[in-house]
Amino acid sequence: MKELHFPFIEISILIPFVGAIAVSKLRNAHQARSWSAWITGAAFLCAVAAWQDYGILQAQLLPAGEHVMEADDRWHLMQNLIGREIFTIDQLSSPLLPLGALLYFVTTIATLRTKVRRFSFAWMLFSEGVLLATFSCRIPEVILGLMIVGMAPPYLELRARGSTGRVYAIHMALFTALVVVGWTLVRVTPEGEIPGRFAAMALLAAMLIRGGVFPFHTWMVDLYERASFGTALLFVTPMVGAYGAVRIVLPFASSELLRSLGIISLITAVYAAAMALVQREARRFFCYILLSHSALVFVGLEMVRPVGLTGALCVWISVGISLGAFGLTIRALEARRGRILLSAYQGLYEHTPSLAVCFLLTGLASVGFPGTVGFIGSELLVDGAVQTYPSIGLGVVAAAALNGIALVRAYFLIFTGTRYQSSVALGIVPRERLSMLSLAVLILLGGLFPQPGIISRYHAAEEILAARKVNLKNDEPDDEPSDFFHTPHGDHSDDDEEDEESSWLDFKTD
């Protein structure tokens, strides 16, 4: 294993945990917000530094023909403490770390004075530390343990707000039970053998619950309705369930089981997009939009071939950026008007034109509008789905179309149609402008210059498929189409498939 030049990974994880302890002792909510902004900013800088350090390491070894699979910190802080290196960085996690840290940073600085007393900054920092630790880990049992620990802050907030949190608690208890059963079955599997079907089914069901896939989506809707918008946004948007599926389930799950994952996820994507069309409240609307996009990521994971998997990983990143910004826009509107209803025209454009632009830009970016960060990823996902089986591609396109219609409908209902009279100024404030502008720049730069991101996600897809091939002992070739019903019509030789994929993904360097 290669070494980074500085222990950025451990420091980025340690900063939020230490900050959570310090902020919990503060009694002034506005001071807690100021401290949290500096703490999340420092964690974000360290996460970006870890990402860049890993890229520098790749560039240094590339002329010698070497390829860095994963790297750890040079100082080996965790290894010196417990005798085992837990936190590493690789192609999959390298952009996820700064993405997760960025979401926490912009959410903190965009929190207005009207929201600070209803938002726990100490628990937010604790959740950030758990998230960064999860994205920095490849050890299955540690990932599962961190996922269980990360469920506590939202539940505690629900109880603090006077809710029983029953729906959330039942789903998370079921998730925990399936994790324990599934991983126990994996551990009792004799060394050198592939874990059985029941172990994979239990773990996959757990990840579907954590990802809010139908019919296990009700906890997510309940969380958005009863918890603070910021807490729900930060808990769901990073898609920890997808990370668990990639690290734990995908390496040894059979093709039949992955087909089931694809069917359920595709149904969820279309169902959630259709539900978003008829929502009468903005929070529920956003929840279903996010649920539909996260299900599309699971659809891409089912394909287990480079094009589709690359598209899914790209959509994962683009959704984190675009829907993160989209959620913050709705949160900013709520800070001015309270809960936003979609049952009548609101006419807010004249009062908040900047938020209207952010709403439209970030929403269209999430559905893959040309020139935005989501465009190439959505195209790759559709192309990979069509190569697997045309009906999959049709379902993906239908979900994207319904999401697009729902977004435009919500825009007109919130910002047009009538004149709204207000006695106070509703314009955007500097801290909101900073966060929205930063995410808007990322959305546009990712759309205008997509090549670096696609290269990174393609290499990550190759590593995932290579690990799967090794774990399955070559029983299932990694380029075998994983379709829903049968092989697509028409015979294609392996050479033809490789040529077709290279026409889309001509990203490899010599």
Secondary structure as UniProt FT lines:
FT   STRAND          2..3
FT   HELIX           8..24
FT   HELIX           29..61
FT   HELIX           62..64
FT   STRAND          70..72
FT   TURN            74..75
FT   HELIX           77..82
FT   STRAND          89..90
FT   TURN            91..95
FT   HELIX           96..109
FT   TURN            113..115
FT   HELIX           116..118
FT   HELIX           121..135
FT   HELIX           140..149
FT   TURN            150..151
FT   HELIX           152..160
FT   TURN            161..162
FT   HELIX           166..187
FT   TURN            191..192
FT   HELIX           197..211
FT   TURN            214..215
FT   HELIX           218..226
FT   HELIX           229..236
FT   TURN            237..238
FT   HELIX           240..244
FT   HELIX           245..249
FT   TURN            250..252
FT   HELIX           255..277
FT   HELIX           282..302
FT   HELIX           306..337
FT   TURN            349..351
FT   HELIX           353..366
FT   TURN            367..368
FT   TURN            370..371
FT   HELIX           374..388
FT   HELIX           390..415
FT   HELIX           430..448
FT   HELIX           451..471
FT   TURN            472..474
FT   TURN            478..479
FT   HELIX           494..504
//
